[in-house]
């Protein structure tokens, strides 16, 4: 029987063509997939990583636009020994410390993001110079009590307040039964929001408000002197200090001989920047209430990244903003993160020590 080699050859050629065509088709599909993946990668790389975000006027961080455009809250915080540990103050972007009567200090915590805050305080009474500082930040000022001088300053400036002694006091604040009065008044997110809503306060920054500070884009060391420990001897009652953590590039806060802790996080307070601002300060009456000249100029220090430099400060208008400058007259930039500002008596400059 004669074998049909030609037919078999044709069949083999057809099979080979089919396999080759399949490979080319598969190769074409792989190329298409690779091309699509490249296009997607390119598209992703072209997207703005900060879309929907703005730079915080308080910390220099990129934050959600809703947070970064929101007016901050400036809250008076109890700082005597009986009020330790404090609650929630690690949420603050900026903290001010000033002397009040009797050699004690009081704090003012300024924060723009109070979402999720369950307990912040304890909240204490206002002093008039804190009213002025809060106004510099276009902040809503929260306090529980006030001196007559603070009342006068609030009325003069027309500043928006959340007062514990107002008719809304019980709506805004609550008492913690585990603490004794007057060290047991606290505020939370719900209280802040209810107070702002019922008082019909403006919720966003005033149009055109630029804020205090300019920030570096990344951590930048100063060309200054060593500052591994910074001690601030305000009085015989209190001499808080900061110790630099070179690994985290942050300053850890201590007072009353131990770490200053936020009892909500159980962690020590830390700060990227410290500003010491020397001011003229004196007794305003026989009760020992203090006053200070914030509407002038003076000297101080800027401390970050384990170093410090001398600076000057100036406030040219009573309703203006304080600016800080290098010795060469250039406005300072802060590193991104939290800042502690110590307003310190000009006649006690020897109480500020560096190691």
HUCOR-V381667 format. One line per field, one symbol per residue. phi: phi as a letter, one per 30 degrees, with the letter a starting at -180 (. if undefined). psi: psi as a letter, one per 20 degrees, with the letter a starting at -180 (. if undefined). A space follows every 10 residues. Layout:
BEGIN
phi=???
psi=???
END
This chain:
BEGIN
phi=.ddcdddddd dddddddddd dddddddddd dddddddddd dddddddddc dibbdddcci ddbeedddcd edcccdcdbd edcdddcidd dddbbcbbdb diidcbcbcc bcccdidcab ldcbddbddd eddeddchcd ccabjadddd eddddddidd bccdcddced ddcbccddbc dccbcbbbed dddddddddh ddccedeidc jdccbddbeb ddcbcdbdbb cbddaddbbd abbdcddchb cccbahibed ccddcicddb bdbbcccdbd badcaddidc bacccaaacl bcbahibbbd bbbabdbecc bdccbdddjc ddccddkdbc ccdbeddbed dcbcb
psi=ppqmhgghgg gghggggggg hhghgghhgg gggggggggg ggghhiqoik pjrrppihii qprqhhgiip prpoppppjr gijqqrpiii iphppqpqqb qjjrqqqopp qhojpjphop bqpaqqqhhh ggghhhjkqp opqnrqrhhg gghgggikqp qnpijrijgi hgrrqoiiqq qkkkprqagg ggggggghil qpirqppiph rgqqqqhrpp qqmbrpmhpo pnngahhpmq rqppohgilq pppqqkjrqo qoihijqqpq qhqpppopqp qrpiaiijqq rqnilcrara qppqkjrqqq rrqpoiqhkb qpqpqrhjjp pqqqqpaqpp oooqphjkhi ioqq.
END
